[in-house]
Amino acid sequence: MFMCRWMNGDVSFVSARTKEDAIVMLDEWDNAEGAEISQIRDCMVDFRLKDEGDLELAEFGESCRETILEKAYPLLR
């Protein structure tokens, strides 16, 4: 699993075999060549089903949240 911290501060996750594969997959959203890509060990994400049929983020697992803060937002931590 790879975490991408985009230049604007957003964070995305992608399951890929290599960092290069992750960059190719992230191209679906934007050019990830200049973004910070980190491999992460634990990723636990919970989504809720809204009444309209859309999904919304409910929460991150504790370990995943700590990894995000440590690697992508160390000053907020």
C-alpha positions, -999 to +999 in steps of 0.1 A: +000+000+000+013+034-009+003+069+004+005+099-019+008+134-004-001+157-032+015+191-036-018+208-024-017+187+008-044+161-001-036+125+006-045+094-015-040+057-010-033+031-037-026-006-035+002-014-059+032-037-061+058-010-066+062+027-062+063+030-100+030+011-103+015+034-077+025+065-097+010+050-129-023+043-111-024+077-094-022+093-129-059+086-131-064+115-107-033+137-115+004+136-123+020+121-092+056+125-104+062+155-080+042+141-052+056+125-021+050+087-023+055+066+008+050+029+013+028+022+044+023-011+063-011-007+079-041+008+063-075+005+078-103+027+065-140+027+074-167+041+051-204+047+057-232+042+032-252+075+030-289+075+024-283+087-012-262+056-019-228+074-018-200+064+005-184+088+030-153+084+051-162+074+086-127+071+101-092+057+098-078+029+120-055+042+148-023+029+132-032+043+098-041+077+112-008+079+131+011+069+099-007+097+079+001+123+105+037+111+109+045+109+071+023+135+055+017+161+082+045+159+108+039+195+119+003+188+128+013+159+149 
